[in-house]
Each structure stands twice: as C-alpha cells, then as structure tokens.
Amino acid sequence: MKTTTVKVLFLFLFSAANLCGQVQTDILTSDIDNFWAAYDLLPTAETPEDSIRIFQTAYIDKASPGFVEFLKVRDFTAEEYTVLVGKYPKYWQSVRPNTLRVKTIRPQLEKIVEQYSAAFPGRETPKVCFAIGCLRTGGTVSNNYLLIGTEIAATDSTTYTAELNNWLKSVFNKEFDVTGMVAHEYVHALQKVNLGSVLSYLNNRVLTTCLMEGAADFLAVKVTGNTINQNIYAYGNAHEAEVWADFKEDMYGKNVDNWLYQGDNTEEGVPADLGYFVGYKICESYYNRAEDKAQALRDILAIKNAKRFFKRSGYGE
C-alpha cells in the first residue's frame, strides 16, 4: 500500500474515532427565520384576515419537525400571532435581533449536551428546536425535543417590556442567556416517567411536581453552571423560612396553583412559581448530605418517590 494511501486511511479512521466520541445533536433554528419572514410580509396585509393568512402560510405551514411538535403541545395559531404582533409592536421589534443571535451560540449549546452526556452516560440525546411562540412558553419538552420559545428565552435588557404584563417582565432575562433555558429543559428531557413517579404524582402532586422543576434547575447549575429563574431565587433566599412554612401546608396536596405555572396570578411583590425554589432547596439538601455526589446527581434526576426523597434530603429539619 502506498504511503499516501496509508496516511489517508489513518486520517479517515482517526476522524471517525473522534466523531464517534463526540455527542451529536440536532439544533433547529429555521423557524426563527420563517417567523421574521412572515413578520416582514405583514405591511402588505390589508385586513386581519390577510395577516392570519401570512402567518399560516409563511410560518406555520413551513414548520420544522421540531416546531410541528411545538404546535402540537402548545397549540399556537396564526390568529394568536396576529393579535400579539398588533398588541405589542415595540416588544417584537426589540426582541428580533436577539432571536436571530441564537444561531451564533451553537458551540455553547453543544457544550451543554457534552456536559449532560458525561454526567448521565448512555442517555438518548434530545434534539433542540428554537421557534417563536406566543409568549406563553419559555421552554418545554416533547417526543425527545427541547422546544424553546425564543421570544422569551432570548430576551435581555434591550427588550422593550412596557407593553407586557408583570409575569413576562419578571421572567425575561436581564442578559442574553438562552443557554440557561436549554440547560433546564434538557433535564426534563432526561427525566423519565415510571410507575413510581406516576404514583407519586397522583398521591403528592405538589411535592412531586415542584421536585421535578427544582431538580431541573439544580442539575442545570451543578452539571452546566447555567441558571434561570434568578428573580425566584432572590426572593426565596431572602424569605426562605416564610416560603417553607407556607409550602409545608400544601406539599402533600394536589393543587399546584399556589406554587407553579401561575403566570401573573400572584400577590404583589411575590414572584410566581416559588415551587421551583422549594424543589431546588430540597435537591440541594439531598446532594449536600450525600457522600457520593455523582450518585446523588443520578438520584435527583430519577426521583421515583417524592415523599421518600424529601425525607432523605433532611430539608427543613
């Protein structure tokens, strides 16, 4: 075999070995471009019906496989996009540059994938879809997709918020930090439903659900160093005893309305979704007690019995 042929074969095998060692993931951003293409067509619309048609044909009908999944779980409609663009014109203009910026952070996103793959080897790697939603979802997961509402996740101090409600103002980022949302939702993609978690949810819904959300925040911090929900943690840390006293009254119940997914329905001065904070603190206490920290991370990812996990954490003692 000629020397050149040997070198080529060696380089091929070396490259293949490196690729096999890397964690590959699909990161979809085409829906961001499609949204703004539709948006730019709106001045040609003469009626609201024309605007609806534009959003339908130029955006929704061109959905990537990830956005198709997003549409299934969140039911975004062309009518809703038309209303929101008309209602919040300055907001949409201000957030546009940051949504387009998402395409430049692929290396940071791939690093998050590598970090989770190292912490939890053997897990299926989820795909990531960035789309423009209807200001209802920063992120969710479905069918092995991380579905990111880029219009929320990509906000920063340049985003115009005066038109928006207090909840949106509180969850918007002060600095561009899409990676935090991805790191949080990645955990939800890794969390698997089993008989134990289903029974736990049915019997202790508040505690179970808050632990799922708190675990996503905690593992994002421990594995990747990324955080979200800073306003929740600032308030929670300053009022921990008070928050815990209130949570104890509800923790084994089934109504999560006081702790999660509240939107703008909270007391003045109190942030929504303090269940994230309580769940995080329980996970943190469990982790701090554990001798084997790597195993503790795996335990937190795979909580099967929320009540038993809470008791083992020692939180609130």
Beta strands, then each sheet from edge to edge (+ up, - down):
strand 1: 27-28
strand 2: 127-131
strand 3: 139-142
strand 4: 145-149
sheet 1: 1+ 2+ 4+ 3-
end
